[in-house]
Amino acid sequence: MNLTSWKSEKINKSDRPALIDAKIVISGGRSLGSKENFDKVLSPLVDEVGAALGATRAAVDAGYAPNEIQVGQTGVVVAPELYMAVGVSGANQHVYGMKDSRVVVAINNDPDATIFQFADYGLVADLFDAIPEINKLIKE
Ligand SMILES: Cc1cc2nc3c(=O)[nH]c(=O)nc-3n(C[C@H](O)[C@H](O)[C@H](O)COP(=O)(O)OP(=O)(O)OC[C@H]3O[C@@H](n4cnc5c(N)ncnc54)[C@H](O)[C@@H]3O)c2cc1C
């Protein structure tokens, strides 16, 4: 007896560059707190600079982001010109997926966050203030 049947297929189309070969990747972590925040806070900046959106596994597991944009050991390995880690702790499984990025920028409200050890530029700030502010400055 065949228990499965084909219903339909849906291809997610996006104007954003593919994660694997994007020049800029902006990844968000669990700290975004919800899928709504993940999209609302990160998407304007991602689209302003023509980046690809990435996520940590914690963000994916929480349902904030789809599986295919998980960066890391059990996700996609990226090496963009610029990698921005937003509210990402810097667990080694995540770092595995972005450590070869040319320039790494980390934004975290914990000055002792591990991600700062891998960052060329670090900003200790609340991401909910910093990301809209950065986007505003870029637009200006
Ligand atoms: C076998 C295995 C494979 C794994 N593979 C992967 C993988 O491929 N990719 C991956 O990412 N993880 C992977 N993980 C999970 C990994 O170990 C971490 O749990 C995960 O990366 C943590 O995600 P996070 O940084 O979003 O969350 P957290 O560790 O919860 O960190 C959240 C960070 O956000 C900061 N923060 C909180 N609020 C704010 C705010 N308002 N503003 C600014 N900063 C804030 C906190 O200070 C903290 O540093 C794997 C784990 C295992 C065991």
The ligand as an SDF file (V2000), in Angstrom:
LIG
                    3D

 53 58  0  0  0  0  0  0  0  0999 V2000
   25.4050   18.8590   16.9950 C   0  0  0  0  0  0  0  0  0  0  0  0
   25.1040   20.3340   17.0020 C   0  0  0  0  0  0  0  0  0  0  0  0
   25.1090   21.0410   15.8020 C   0  0  0  0  0  0  0  0  0  0  0  0
   24.8390   22.4110   15.7870 C   0  0  0  0  0  0  0  0  0  0  0  0
   24.8670   23.0850   14.5860 N   0  0  0  0  0  0  0  0  0  0  0  0
   24.6540   24.4170   14.5870 C   0  0  0  0  0  0  0  0  0  0  0  0
   24.7150   25.1670   13.3680 C   0  0  0  0  0  0  0  0  0  0  0  0
   24.9430   24.6370   12.2820 O   0  0  0  0  0  0  0  0  0  0  0  0
   24.5130   26.5030   13.4310 N   0  0  0  0  0  0  0  0  0  0  0  0
   24.2600   27.1580   14.6150 C   0  0  0  0  0  0  0  0  0  0  0  0
   24.0910   28.3840   14.5990 O   0  0  0  0  0  0  0  0  0  0  0  0
   24.1920   26.4720   15.7650 N   0  0  0  0  0  0  0  0  0  0  0  0
   24.3630   25.1300   15.7790 C   0  0  0  0  0  0  0  0  0  0  0  0
   24.2400   24.4470   16.9520 N   0  0  0  0  0  0  0  0  0  0  0  0
   23.7150   25.1590   18.1420 C   0  0  0  0  0  0  0  0  0  0  0  0
   24.7870   25.9820   18.8470 C   0  0  0  0  0  0  0  0  0  0  0  0
   25.4830   25.1590   19.7590 O   0  0  0  0  0  0  0  0  0  0  0  0
   24.1270   27.1450   19.6350 C   0  0  0  0  0  0  0  0  0  0  0  0
   23.1590   26.6430   20.5220 O   0  0  0  0  0  0  0  0  0  0  0  0
   23.4530   28.2000   18.7350 C   0  0  0  0  0  0  0  0  0  0  0  0
   24.3310   28.5830   17.7020 O   0  0  0  0  0  0  0  0  0  0  0  0
   23.0770   29.3980   19.5910 C   0  0  0  0  0  0  0  0  0  0  0  0
   22.3000   30.2680   18.8270 O   0  0  0  0  0  0  0  0  0  0  0  0
   22.1630   31.7950   19.2220 P   0  0  0  0  0  0  0  0  0  0  0  0
   23.5030   32.4170   19.2290 O   0  0  0  0  0  0  0  0  0  0  0  0
   21.1040   32.3630   18.3520 O   0  0  0  0  0  0  0  0  0  0  0  0
   21.4910   31.7400   20.6800 O   0  0  0  0  0  0  0  0  0  0  0  0
   22.0580   32.0220   22.1230 P   0  0  0  0  0  0  0  0  0  0  0  0
   23.1810   31.1260   22.4380 O   0  0  0  0  0  0  0  0  0  0  0  0
   20.8670   32.0050   22.9940 O   0  0  0  0  0  0  0  0  0  0  0  0
   22.6650   33.5090   22.0680 O   0  0  0  0  0  0  0  0  0  0  0  0
   21.8870   34.6490   21.9560 C   0  0  0  0  0  0  0  0  0  0  0  0
   22.8340   35.8410   22.0440 C   0  0  0  0  0  0  0  0  0  0  0  0
   22.1030   37.0200   21.8400 O   0  0  0  0  0  0  0  0  0  0  0  0
   22.5430   38.0160   22.7670 C   0  0  0  0  0  0  0  0  0  0  0  0
   21.4160   38.9190   22.9750 N   0  0  0  0  0  0  0  0  0  0  0  0
   20.2680   38.6810   23.6830 C   0  0  0  0  0  0  0  0  0  0  0  0
   19.4260   39.7290   23.5850 N   0  0  0  0  0  0  0  0  0  0  0  0
   20.0600   40.6640   22.8200 C   0  0  0  0  0  0  0  0  0  0  0  0
   19.6980   41.9700   22.3500 C   0  0  0  0  0  0  0  0  0  0  0  0
   18.5060   42.5210   22.6590 N   0  0  0  0  0  0  0  0  0  0  0  0
   20.5640   42.6560   21.5900 N   0  0  0  0  0  0  0  0  0  0  0  0
   21.7910   42.1180   21.2670 C   0  0  0  0  0  0  0  0  0  0  0  0
   22.1880   40.8640   21.6670 N   0  0  0  0  0  0  0  0  0  0  0  0
   21.3120   40.1470   22.4250 C   0  0  0  0  0  0  0  0  0  0  0  0
   22.9630   37.2460   24.0010 C   0  0  0  0  0  0  0  0  0  0  0  0
   23.9210   37.9870   24.7450 O   0  0  0  0  0  0  0  0  0  0  0  0
   23.5640   35.9820   23.3920 C   0  0  0  0  0  0  0  0  0  0  0  0
   24.9500   36.1310   23.1580 O   0  0  0  0  0  0  0  0  0  0  0  0
   24.5200   23.0850   16.9870 C   0  0  0  0  0  0  0  0  0  0  0  0
   24.5260   22.3630   18.2010 C   0  0  0  0  0  0  0  0  0  0  0  0
   24.8070   21.0190   18.2090 C   0  0  0  0  0  0  0  0  0  0  0  0
   24.8130   20.2820   19.5210 C   0  0  0  0  0  0  0  0  0  0  0  0
  1  2  1  0
  2  3  1  0
  2 52  2  0
  3  4  2  0
  4  5  1  0
  4 50  1  0
  5  6  2  0
  6  7  1  0
  6 13  1  0
  7  8  2  0
  7  9  1  0
  9 10  1  0
 10 11  2  0
 10 12  1  0
 12 13  2  0
 13 14  1  0
 14 15  1  0
 14 50  1  0
 15 16  1  0
 16 17  1  0
 16 18  1  0
 18 19  1  0
 18 20  1  0
 20 21  1  0
 20 22  1  0
 22 23  1  0
 23 24  1  0
 24 25  2  0
 24 26  1  0
 24 27  1  0
 27 28  1  0
 28 29  2  0
 28 30  1  0
 28 31  1  0
 31 32  1  0
 32 33  1  0
 33 34  1  0
 33 48  1  0
 34 35  1  0
 35 36  1  0
 35 46  1  0
 36 37  1  0
 36 45  1  0
 37 38  2  0
 38 39  1  0
 39 40  1  0
 39 45  2  0
 40 41  1  0
 40 42  2  0
 42 43  1  0
 43 44  2  0
 44 45  1  0
 46 47  1  0
 46 48  1  0
 48 49  1  0
 50 51  2  0
 51 52  1  0
 52 53  1  0
M  END
$$$$
